[in-house]
Amino acid sequence: MVKDVLGRSRYLILILIAVAGAFLAATALLVYGGIEVIVLIKQTITYGEVSPKGAKALALAFIEMVDLFLLGTVFYIVALGLYELFIDDTLVLPHWLEIHDLDGLKNKLVGVVIVVLAVTFLGQVVTWDGVRDLFGFGAGIALVIAALTWFLGSKGKKGGGAGEAGG
């Protein structure tokens, strides 16, 4: 009886908490980002100043929205991955989004985190005022990306089996 309860509990815990929470977070971020894009375009048309300063501000605002969309994508991938891993692996997904094990989900997440870090750095570059230490900030991001890349590479070498190929 305990075995059955534990076996079925994954549905309750993962569907109600993890999958639903990640999916709702993704939906909220993507909808919010879409609304922000519409509002920004409307404000730009209505009040926008055509100048180098205005162009920088507009570029930064859109970069921040891309960052928001990427975060929404992270939550969506988490929701899909957890659902696929623990509940139903027969979802029809593009090959690049199929997740067959927890390491596959981690790898996809690390890849998106690297892109988010790059977009964050780009936002800082666009608004650089010549005073802030962009080198230190960029070096910090580069170290994190290097560590994450090493993590991805070492995972592939450790497994070394056919299951790791083609992910």
Buried (B, 14 or more C-beta within 10 A) or exposed (E): EEEEEEEEEBEEEBBEEBBEBBBEBBBEBBEBBBEBBEEBEEEBEEEBEEEEEEEEBBBBBBBBBBBBBBBBBBBBBBBBBBBBBBEEEEEEEEEEEBBBBEBBBBBBBBBBBBBBBBBBBBBBEBEEEEEEEBEEBEEEBEEEBEEBEEEBEEBBEEBEEEEBEEB
